[in-house]
Amino acid sequence: MILRTPTEAQNFLARVATAFATKPFTPHPAFKSGDAQTLAAWAWPIRYRVSRLPADEERLFQTEPGVQVLAHCRWQKDRREHATLVIWHGMEGSISSIYMLATAEKAYRAGFNVVRVNFRNCGGTEHLTPTLYHGGLSGDLGVVVEQLIQNEGLNRIFLLGFSLGGNMVLKLAGEYGEEAPAEVIAVAAVSPSVDLQASSDLILSRRNWLYHKQFVWSMKNRVRLKQKLFPDRYDLRRLPQIRTIREFDEEFVARASGFVDASDYYHRASSIRVVANIRVPTLIIHAEDDPFIPFHPLRHPDFTQNPYILLVATRHGGHVAFISSSKEDRFWAENRVVEFFRLADEALR
């Protein structure tokens, strides 16, 4: 059984929902609002979330000519006997983002191989490609999966994405459709930005000025570095006038990636266009109070009526946070995705 028929997927996701029902999310009493959750998760001391584990193996994946992405792989002994979790981060994050490290540790302790993958240019890898990353690069994800199957002989692969990485993972699953590799068993997304236009509109709101300012600062710094590495490719004359993510996407992302403009990029890169085609068991965790990734696109029937998708909506939780009142289950979403993949792996046996 690889959970590919609607009945198999529905029965499995029903078991997951039952298991999750015994562990509902209750926010930490000190961090109830979406902003408090989001900022507390970002500021939580790393020493309380990640311990020392075996060293990772660095691996470069060529996703297209002249483009490489860097991954850190943490292998179990006899790696082919274990399931593998492949994880992608969010916008302006990296494989060193705290949620990446913490989830990787939990998955490794649960018996998984873990492969954390940078987007193009992230994690100090600007020199590995002349291009920029964007939210629709599901093709990069697909190449990484293909190479893990072909070169490593891995036969049980699970895919997880956070935020913008969640959009990419869902987009890849939708593009796979009925043709998903047999080795890809299930996928999950935490706080995914499934509609990039809606996400852009929300982060541009006045209440989100702090998040927005940080993202714009980081993106502008990145393109300055890219211009130093590839001076003939990037024209920075308008960079000082750019004040918003949309302006940056219009001037740099769309132009460098073959889109007509920012609107065309947001439309073509959004997973909401293809999630109706998903045919592998899929978990989506999203908080209704996420401060800058809107929840409302997930109410679309393509999410709510697809038998392969389990949407776990929480009233609170913020963005990639979900700090629980339970000390044993403190970072609730990380624990649920690892549990989801563990249950899927068990269902194969």
FIDOGU-121887 format. One line per 2 residues: number of its first residue (from 0); their letters; for each residue x, y, z of N, C-alpha, C. Coordinates in steps of 0.02 Angstrom, whole numbers. Atoms other than C-alpha are relative to their C-alpha. Last residue first. Layout:
FIDOGU-121887
NUM> A> X,Y,Z,X,Y,Z,X,Y,Z | ... $
//
This chain:
FIDOGU-121887
348> RL> -27,65,-21,211,-96,327,-56,-50,13 | -27,37,58,164,56,224,17,-72,18 $
346> AE> 56,25,40,50,125,361,24,-40,-60 | 27,61,-31,200,138,478,-56,-30,-43 $
344> DA> -50,52,10,283,262,360,-24,-66,29 | 1,20,71,125,365,353,49,-55,-14 $
342> LR> 60,40,10,111,364,544,-5,-22,-74 | -10,64,-33,292,422,559,-60,-46,-11 $
340> FF> -44,39,42,263,558,430,13,-69,31 | 34,15,63,113,625,525,43,-45,-45 $
338> EV> 48,53,-14,203,614,692,-36,-22,-63 | -41,61,-9,348,715,622,-46,-59,15 $
336> VR> -23,23,66,222,842,556,43,-62,5 | 54,30,39,132,849,723,25,-23,-69 $
334> NE> 15,67,-25,289,875,827,-54,-34,-42 | -56,42,15,346,1022,722,-13,-72,21 $
332> AW> 3,16,71,172,1096,732,58,-45,-21 | 53,46,17,168,1086,923,0,-21,-74 $
330> FR> 6,-24,69,328,1169,972,-43,-49,-38 | -6,-73,3,304,1146,1160,-8,27,-71 $
328> DE> 22,-7,69,235,968,1163,7,73,-21 | -18,60,37,317,909,1325,-16,5,-74 $
326> KS> -72,3,5,311,1085,1397,23,-59,-41 | -29,62,-26,127,1097,1357,75,-1,-9 $
324> SS> -2,-6,-72,61,1275,1336,31,-61,33 | 53,31,-40,106,1261,1153,8,15,74 $
322> IF> -31,12,-66,210,1374,1042,-55,-21,48 | 38,52,-34,133,1355,869,33,-20,66 $
320> AV> -13,-7,-72,269,1456,780,-33,-56,39 | -53,49,-14,284,1445,591,21,4,73 $
318> HG> -32,24,61,176,1602,580,60,-44,17 | -46,-44,35,56,1633,722,29,-31,-63 $
316> GH> -61,34,20,-17,1489,822,50,43,-37 | -61,-36,-17,-197,1531,864,61,-39,-26 $
314> RT> 19,-70,-10,-366,1478,796,60,44,13 | 2,-18,-70,-293,1318,727,-18,74,6 $
312> AV> 3,-72,-12,-328,1244,557,-4,12,75 | 5,-9,-73,-272,1066,518,5,75,13 $
310> LL> -15,-68,-22,-306,1038,333,-13,4,75 | 25,-11,-67,-296,855,282,23,70,21 $
308> IY> -25,-55,-42,-275,841,95,-35,0,67 | -71,12,-16,-289,683,-12,29,53,47 $
306> PN> -6,53,-50,-480,684,-12,71,-16,20 | -46,49,28,-479,855,-99,11,-55,52 $
304> QT> 36,57,29,-635,945,-39,45,-51,-33 | 47,30,-47,-563,1073,82,-34,-63,-26 $
302> FD> -32,24,-61,-408,1118,-16,-48,-41,42 | -55,44,22,-479,1132,-192,41,-26,59 $
300> PH> 19,71,5,-638,1197,-109,56,-47,-23 | 20,17,69,-550,1361,-63,-17,-75,-4 $
298> RL> 71,17,-1,-547,1390,125,-26,-19,-70 | 7,71,-16,-358,1382,118,-72,-22,6 $
296> PH> -5,40,61,-356,1551,29,-9,-75,12 | 60,7,39,-427,1627,191,8,-38,-67 $
294> FP> 31,66,-4,-278,1590,302,-54,-10,-52 | 72,5,-13,-173,1739,255,-25,-72,1 $
292> IF> 20,46,53,17,1737,275,-74,-15,11 | -15,-25,67,67,1895,369,-8,-50,-56 $
290> PD> 2,-72,12,1,1888,547,14,22,-71 | -65,-13,31,-48,1705,556,2,73,-21 $
288> DE> -26,-66,-20,-205,1718,663,71,12,-26 | 43,-52,25,-299,1578,574,25,70,18 $
286> AH> 36,-37,-52,-153,1463,603,-42,55,-30 | 0,-72,9,-101,1341,467,-42,32,56 $
284> II> 13,-31,-65,-54,1158,464,5,75,-8 | -13,-72,-3,-69,1069,297,-20,25,69 $
282> LT> 19,-35,-61,-50,880,286,17,74,-7 | -30,-66,-12,-46,791,119,-29,31,63 $
280> PV> 25,-27,-63,-77,610,70,38,63,21 | -35,33,-54,-25,593,-113,-26,29,66 $
278> RI> 22,69,-6,-136,632,-262,45,-40,47 | -41,38,-47,-128,822,-273,-30,-70,9 $
276> NA> -30,59,33,-217,884,-431,41,-43,48 | 54,48,16,-335,1004,-341,27,-64,-30 $
274> VV> 10,47,-56,-178,1084,-269,-57,-49,-13 | -9,70,18,-133,1155,-440,-16,-49,56 $
272> RI> 21,17,68,-180,1339,-447,-2,-75,-13 | 73,5,1,-172,1361,-258,-26,-19,-69 $
270> SS> 23,70,0,13,1320,-270,-75,-6,-4 | 41,18,-57,56,1499,-319,-26,-72,-5 $
268> AR> -40,34,-51,203,1526,-437,-42,-26,58 | -29,62,25,102,1566,-593,37,-39,53 $
266> HY> 50,48,25,-12,1693,-511,32,-67,-18 | 41,23,-56,118,1782,-404,-51,-53,-24 $
264> YD> -39,43,-45,240,1791,-549,-43,-28,55 | -9,63,37,110,1860,-670,40,-50,42 $
262> SA> 65,34,0,63,1992,-542,4,-67,-35 | 12,31,-66,245,2036,-513,-66,-38,2 $
260> DV> -3,-50,-54,277,2065,-698,-14,-36,65 | 17,-64,30,293,1970,-862,8,57,50 $
258> FG> 70,-18,-8,385,1826,-781,-13,68,-32 | 41,13,59,549,1760,-850,-74,13,8 $
256> SA> 26,69,3,646,1738,-689,-48,-13,-57 | -54,49,3,762,1889,-684,-25,-71,-13 $
254> RA> -44,-14,58,627,2016,-730,54,-54,-7 | 36,12,63,498,1942,-613,46,7,-59 $
252> VF> 20,70,5,618,1930,-466,-34,-15,-66 | -54,50,2,708,2095,-491,-25,-72,-11 $
250> EE> -63,-23,30,601,2247,-529,50,-55,-9 | 11,-28,66,426,2178,-501,67,14,-35 $
248> DF> 19,56,44,473,2066,-355,-9,24,-72 | -59,42,10,565,2211,-273,-16,-57,-48 $
246> ER> -45,-37,44,417,2328,-300,63,-41,-14 | 28,1,68,301,2196,-228,45,37,-48 $
244> IT> -14,66,29,414,2172,-77,-26,-3,-72 | 47,55,-16,403,2358,-42,23,-65,-32 $
242> RI> 22,-3,-69,517,2511,-30,-43,-60,20 | 45,56,-16,619,2509,-189,-15,0,74 $
240> QP> 70,-22,1,690,2681,-229,-50,-55,20 | 14,-46,-56,868,2638,-176,-73,22,4 $
238> LR> 6,33,-65,864,2484,-292,-14,49,57 | 64,-15,-32,825,2581,-450,-6,-29,70 $
236> RL> 13,-72,0,1005,2591,-512,-66,18,35 | 24,-22,-65,1043,2413,-457,-19,74,2 $
234> DY> -3,-73,3,1059,2332,-628,-32,27,64 | 46,-37,-43,1093,2146,-607,15,75,-3 $
232> RD> 67,28,-1,1165,2024,-735,-50,44,38 | 33,-12,64,1328,2102,-791,-74,-19,1 $
230> PF> 13,-71,13,1392,2121,-613,-37,13,-65 | 19,5,71,1373,1936,-568,-18,70,-24 $
228> LK> -22,64,27,1459,1915,-398,-12,-5,-75 | -73,3,-6,1448,2098,-347,27,-65,-32 $
226> QK> -28,-45,49,1271,2108,-416,76,1,3 | 4,32,66,1221,1954,-319,32,44,-54 $
224> LR> -52,51,4,1284,2034,-159,0,-34,-67 | -64,-36,2,1176,2187,-189,59,-49,-5 $
222> VR> -11,-18,70,1031,2070,-231,63,43,-8 | -17,59,40,1048,1989,-60,14,20,-73 $
220> NK> -69,19,-13,1054,2153,33,22,-59,-43 | -43,-50,32,895,2209,-52,74,-15,12 $
218> MS> 1,12,73,807,2047,-5,45,50,-36 | -37,61,16,859,2061,178,4,-12,-75 $
216> WV> -71,-11,-16,803,2242,197,42,-60,-21 | -26,-43,53,638,2204,108,75,13,11 $
214> FQ> -5,37,62,603,2057,224,31,42,-56 | -53,49,-6,644,2156,381,9,-40,-65 $
212> KH> -64,-35,2,537,2304,330,58,-49,2 | -12,-21,69,390,2191,293,67,34,-7 $
210> YL> -18,59,40,397,2103,460,21,22,-70 | -63,27,-27,401,2270,552,23,-60,-40 $
208> WN> -58,-39,23,271,2356,440,66,-30,24 | -55,46,11,143,2218,465,65,36,-20 $
206> RR> -15,36,-61,6,2324,543,62,-44,-6 | -37,-43,-47,14,2445,395,20,-39,63 $
204> SL> 45,-38,-44,-36,2312,268,41,36,54 | -5,-71,15,96,2264,140,-45,42,45 $
202> IL> -61,-24,-31,113,2092,221,11,74,-14 | 4,-2,-73,-70,2059,183,64,29,31 $
200> DS> 47,-51,-23,-67,2108,-1,0,6,76 | -30,-66,12,90,2008,-36,-45,55,25 $
198> SA> -53,-9,-50,14,1854,46,34,68,-8 | 32,-14,-64,-144,1872,-57,52,11,55 $
196> QL> 31,-67,4,-43,1886,-217,-31,19,67 | -52,-51,-10,67,1739,-165,-28,71,-7 $
194> DV> 21,-51,48,-80,1622,-140,46,60,9 | 26,35,59,-22,1460,-56,-23,48,-54 $
192> SP> 26,-58,36,90,1547,71,-26,-23,-67 | -20,-12,70,112,1392,179,-33,62,-30 $
190> SV> 9,-72,14,102,1402,370,16,17,-73 | 16,-38,-60,168,1223,389,-1,75,-18 $
188> AA> -17,-71,3,165,1110,237,-23,34,64 | 30,-43,-51,164,920,228,25,71,-10 $
186> VA> -29,-67,-5,197,785,99,-36,39,54 | 45,-51,-27,170,597,87,37,66,4 $
184> IV> 56,30,-36,243,438,10,-51,52,23 | 26,-57,-38,362,497,-124,-65,-22,33 $
182> EA> -41,-9,-60,449,335,-177,-23,59,44 | 24,47,-51,310,292,-299,37,9,66 $
180> PA> -41,60,-8,357,449,-395,-26,-45,56 | -49,-7,-54,208,565,-418,42,-63,5 $
178> EE> -66,26,18,128,538,-588,52,9,55 | 2,73,-1,-56,555,-539,69,-31,-11 $
176> GY> 65,29,14,-29,738,-498,1,-76,8 | -6,72,7,156,778,-495,-66,-31,-22 $
174> EG> -29,12,67,118,960,-528,13,-74,-13 | 52,-11,49,5,964,-376,24,-12,-71 $
172> AL> 47,56,-6,138,884,-266,-57,8,-51 | -31,60,29,266,1009,-332,-48,-59,3 $
170> KL> 0,-10,72,149,1156,-296,31,-61,-34 | 68,13,24,118,1090,-121,-5,8,-76 $
168> VM> 13,71,-8,305,1079,-89,-70,-17,-25 | -37,39,50,337,1251,-163,-15,-74,4 $
166> NG> 30,-11,66,199,1333,-61,34,-42,-53 | 63,38,1,266,1251,96,-37,9,-65 $
164> GL> -18,69,17,439,1318,54,-61,-45,0 | -8,1,73,360,1492,55,21,-70,-24 $
162> SF> 14,-65,28,299,1455,233,6,0,-76 | 24,-52,-45,381,1293,290,-11,64,-40 $
160> GL> -18,-69,13,398,1142,177,-31,48,50 | 27,-49,-47,401,956,209,24,69,-19 $
158> LF> -18,-69,17,425,810,90,-35,48,47 | 52,-45,-23,428,626,136,24,71,-9 $
156> IR> -19,-71,-5,532,495,46,-62,41,19 | 55,-27,-40,524,305,63,18,72,16 $
154> NL> 65,23,25,627,216,-72,-60,23,41 | 48,-8,-54,800,293,-59,-70,-16,-26 $
152> GE> 42,59,-5,921,221,-186,-51,3,56 | -4,28,-67,1047,358,-152,-41,-64,8 $
150> NQ> -69,5,-22,1085,413,-330,8,-33,68 | -45,33,48,919,382,-415,69,-13,28 $
148> IL> 25,66,19,797,418,-274,51,-37,-43 | -2,42,-60,895,560,-196,-24,-71,-15 $
146> QE> -69,21,-11,925,630,-370,7,-42,63 | -21,48,52,740,631,-412,71,-26,12 $
144> VV> 34,63,-14,695,715,-247,22,-54,-50 | -30,27,-61,825,851,-274,-31,-68,17 $
142> VG> -65,27,18,764,874,-453,35,-30,61 | 9,63,36,584,892,-396,66,-32,-19 $
140> LD> 18,51,-49,629,1024,-268,-5,-68,-34 | -60,14,-40,718,1127,-399,-13,-55,50 $
138> GS> -44,42,41,566,1111,-513,65,-17,36 | 13,69,-18,457,1179,-373,42,-48,-41 $
136> LG> -53,44,23,538,1347,-404,-9,-72,24 | 27,51,44,375,1445,-388,50,-52,-23 $
134> GH> 47,46,-33,414,1551,-236,-27,-55,-44 | 68,-28,-5,569,1634,-308,-46,-56,23 $
132> YL> 54,47,-15,757,1609,-302,-67,36,-3 | 32,-11,-64,876,1723,-394,-48,-57,14 $
130> TP> 72,-16,-3,991,1671,-536,-21,16,71 | 10,-70,17,1181,1679,-559,-72,23,9 $
128> TL> 44,-10,57,1199,1516,-462,-3,74,-17 | 14,63,35,1317,1440,-335,-47,7,-59 $
126> HE> -50,12,53,1395,1606,-280,-16,-63,-42 | 12,-43,58,1239,1658,-185,47,-14,-58 $
124> TG> -15,36,62,1259,1506,-73,-11,43,-62 | -67,-17,24,1271,1591,97,21,-33,-64 $
122> GC> -51,32,-41,1121,1502,172,71,13,-24 | 10,-6,-72,1007,1553,30,55,-37,38 $
120> NR> -28,-60,-30,1058,1588,-150,-4,3,76 | -55,-34,35,947,1452,-226,19,64,38 $
118> FN> 19,-28,65,834,1379,-94,64,26,-34 | 5,-72,12,927,1282,38,-35,14,-65 $
116> VR> -22,-28,64,890,1099,72,-10,75,0 | 22,-70,0,881,1004,236,30,34,-61 $
114> VV> -36,-41,50,895,815,211,-31,70,2 | 26,-68,8,846,706,360,45,38,-49 $
112> NF> -52,-41,30,860,517,373,-30,69,-10 | -3,-22,70,718,465,484,70,23,-19 $
110> GA> -24,53,45,720,361,643,5,19,-73 | 56,45,15,613,466,762,20,-54,-51 $
108> RY> 11,41,-60,772,545,832,-57,-50,-10 | -57,46,-4,811,605,656,-8,-47,61 $
106> AK> 9,53,51,637,677,637,57,-50,4 | 56,43,-20,649,773,801,-10,-58,-49 $
104> EA> -20,39,-58,821,840,758,-55,-48,21 | -47,51,22,767,892,584,21,-43,59 $
102> TA> 39,53,31,616,983,655,46,-57,-23 | 39,35,-52,727,1082,773,-40,-57,-30 $
100> LM> -44,39,-43,857,1126,640,-40,-41,51 | -31,54,41,729,1181,512,42,-46,44 $
98> YI> 52,51,10,626,1278,640,25,-58,-43 | 10,39,-61,785,1368,696,-53,-54,-10 $
96> SS> 56,-29,-36,834,1424,522,-19,-46,57 | -18,-13,-69,1002,1347,478,-55,36,39 $
94> IS> -1,63,-36,941,1265,317,19,9,73 | -54,44,24,899,1440,260,-5,-66,37 $
92> GE> -27,46,-49,773,1580,280,56,-41,-30 | -58,-30,-32,741,1731,168,25,-42,59 $
90> MG> -31,-57,34,570,1660,123,55,32,42 | 42,-54,24,534,1494,208,40,57,-31 $
88> HW> 13,-56,-46,629,1332,228,-45,52,-31 | -16,-65,29,631,1166,135,-25,55,45 $
86> IV> 32,-61,-28,638,993,214,25,62,-37 | -33,-55,36,670,817,146,-37,64,17 $
84> LT> 38,-62,0,623,676,266,42,54,-33 | -38,-62,5,695,505,226,-48,59,-2 $
82> AH> 35,-52,37,628,334,278,40,65,2 | 39,-50,-36,756,210,340,-37,46,-48 $
80> ER> 50,36,-41,826,47,271,-46,49,37 | 53,25,45,916,140,132,-54,-39,37 $
78> RD> 48,-52,19,1013,241,262,-57,-27,-43 | 40,37,49,1099,88,337,-57,45,-26 $
76> KQ> -39,58,23,1155,193,486,-45,-41,-45 | 0,55,-47,1046,348,490,48,-54,-26 $
74> WR> 19,68,18,1097,492,381,-1,-46,61 | -15,35,-61,1097,679,413,-27,-71,-8 $
72> CH> 31,66,-7,1107,772,249,22,-33,65 | -33,34,-54,1141,958,232,-38,-64,14 $
70> AL> 39,35,-50,1090,1027,64,45,-27,54 | -36,34,-53,1163,1158,-52,-48,-33,49 $
68> VQ> 26,-16,-67,1081,1209,-214,36,-44,50 | -6,51,-52,1167,1216,-382,-33,25,64 $
66> VG> 36,-14,-62,1127,1311,-542,10,-59,48 | -25,-60,-32,1240,1323,-695,-33,17,66 $
64> PE> -68,-20,17,1138,1197,-795,20,66,33 | 0,-14,71,983,1149,-696,70,24,-18 $
62> TQ> 71,1,18,949,1079,-523,-13,20,-72 | 6,-43,60,1129,1031,-486,-72,-5,-24 $
60> FL> 45,27,51,1122,963,-308,-2,49,-58 | 23,-47,51,1266,996,-189,-43,-37,-51 $
58> RE> 12,28,66,1283,889,-33,-24,56,-46 | 19,-50,49,1355,927,137,-8,-32,-68 $
56> ED> -39,3,62,1354,783,260,-25,54,-47 | 33,8,64,1287,826,431,50,-7,-56 $
54> AP> -13,-51,50,1379,797,594,-37,-16,-65 | -52,16,48,1298,683,722,7,53,-55 $
52> LR> 14,64,33,1189,774,850,56,-16,-50 | -54,22,44,1217,914,975,-15,-70,-27 $
50> SV> -58,26,-35,1054,982,1045,52,-25,-51 | -42,44,40,922,1095,969,60,-22,42 $
48> RY> 37,34,54,773,1181,1048,41,-51,-38 | 57,35,-29,829,1248,1217,-40,-39,-53 $
46> RI> -25,54,-43,1002,1294,1153,-56,-39,33 | -12,62,38,921,1390,1010,22,-57,46 $
44> PW> -71,19,2,852,1522,1126,11,-68,-32 | -10,54,-48,673,1568,1074,73,-23,-2 $
42> AW> -48,-19,-52,679,1734,982,18,-56,49 | -61,-25,30,598,1679,818,54,12,53 $
40> AA> -32,57,33,469,1572,908,67,22,-31 | -30,42,-52,431,1719,1023,35,-60,-30 $
38> LT> -61,-31,-25,407,1836,875,34,-42,54 | -50,-5,53,282,1725,787,67,26,26 $
36> QA> -23,67,18,183,1677,942,58,4,-50 | -39,24,-57,173,1856,1003,28,-69,-14 $
34> DG> -64,-35,0,119,1915,830,44,-25,58 | -42,24,55,-15,1782,816,67,33,-1 $
32> SK> 13,-31,65,-83,1824,987,46,-28,-53 | 65,19,28,-79,1703,1133,-12,29,-69 $
30> FA> -6,-16,72,103,1705,1187,-64,-20,-35 | -37,-63,9,115,1710,1377,3,23,-72 $
28> PH> 37,-57,-27,-24,1582,1399,36,67,-7 | -33,-19,-62,63,1461,1280,-34,63,28 $
26> PT> -58,-45,1,-61,1418,1145,27,12,70 | 18,-51,-49,-170,1262,1158,59,47,6 $
24> FP> -47,-54,-14,-156,1150,1005,-31,50,49 | 17,-64,30,-258,992,1015,50,55,19 $
22> KT> -54,-47,-15,-169,830,1058,-16,68,-30 | -18,11,-70,-303,693,1066,54,49,24 $
20> AF> 55,-25,-42,-380,760,906,15,-9,74 | -11,-70,-16,-212,736,820,-53,27,48 $
18> AT> -59,-5,-43,-227,546,828,11,72,22 | 18,28,-65,-404,552,759,58,6,50 $
16> AV> 43,-49,-33,-351,669,619,-21,-24,69 | -42,-56,-22,-208,552,576,-42,51,38 $
14> RA> -37,24,-58,-325,402,571,45,55,27 | 48,3,-55,-443,500,457,35,-25,63 $
12> LF> 6,-67,-28,-294,544,348,-51,3,57 | -61,-19,-36,-257,359,326,-7,68,32 $
10> NQ> -4,40,-61,-435,313,283,61,18,41 | 50,-23,-48,-450,458,162,4,-39,65 $
8> AE> -20,-65,-26,-286,416,75,-49,25,53 | -59,9,-43,-328,232,57,20,66,32 $
6> TP> 22,35,-61,-503,273,-7,59,-10,48 | 36,-45,-44,-439,404,-130,-21,-33,66 $
4> TR> 70,-3,19,-311,281,-198,-36,48,46 | 12,-40,60,-127,325,-176,-72,1,-22 $
2> LI> 47,-52,-19,-89,270,2,-18,44,-59 | -36,-63,-1,68,172,-47,-48,59,8 $
0> M> 42,-60,0,0,0,0,44,63,0 $
//
